[in-house]
Amino acid sequence: MGKDFTVTINNPERRLEWLEALGTTKFHVKSFKPELPAPADVDDLNPVFYLDLDLLHPHQYQRLIHYLATKFNLSLGQVKLDLEERGVPIPAADCMVTICNPHKWLS
């Protein structure tokens, strides 16, 4: 499903962080509609898109794990577990969404 939905990060600070973490600012997300994150997952309850981890290249996935482990001082195992349980929220206000094949999703 996520292969039809991408977001491009346009917030300057977040753009730099994503470039450092994954070398790009354009990502596949699970849905074209932002959603409210679960209250336990984040401090901010603004709408988010969720990164489609299944569509990351394996090298990007490993790079993301290492980046997050370093940033939050967590073990690699804990980061992997958190990614599986919570995913990676991307604030909707920080990006622009693009829908490929909109006839499939908007009719």
Secondary structure, DSSP 8 states (H G I E B T S, - for coil): -GGGEEEEE--HHHHHHHHHHHS-SEEEBS-SS-B---TTT-S--S-EEEB-GGGS-HHHHHHHHHHHHHHHT--HHHHHHHHHHH--EEEGGGEEEEESSHHHH--
